[in-house]
């Protein structure tokens, strides 16, 4: 968290550290443990803020030293759909903000303002779960678009859940493809785009300090335009506006959505 690596379920991560402490304090695998120590540690956990009850159940089964009635009641009665209900009496942690929110980015286009305002796009920026994030990005270009520049025609994003969301026209031609994978805790924190009436080139920066790209027309003389929304946000998805010429349909404009 300190280095902006997203943690899906912070409270269960802290509870697992408590479990490691239990194991350290019971090297002989004793089933019982000092109750005062157990209660002191467990009283620091906001159980109602845990998002995944299956993780909690697995943890309780693994650590027999934990026998707290409140946990059993929580596991029996709390539906999984109530993932963001806050009922804990504990203070919020300084680094914590359980409610994630989207930030709409700028538009990378010269002439798509009206289309964006009207909501015309292939898929909404929130087309996948807010708790999901990109694992693989694939970019499709046609090598000789307007003025012989490379032109972006399609973007495909594979998410951690396995869902694939594509952005771009249904009918298109492509002769150049690029793709990259992100590590387990790696996210895109900044994006650079070269564009005019269509998208020439893209490159991305991640929280690992990696630069991915540039992809597309690397020789384009147009200036880079960049976007990064905050030190704690990462690229989640996008919307695209489409254009058409005699050669192919293409992406005329992009607007990214960031998760913070």
Order of alpha helices (4+ residues) and beta strands (2+ residues): alpha-alpha-alpha-alpha-beta-alpha-beta-beta-beta-beta-beta-beta-beta-beta-beta-beta
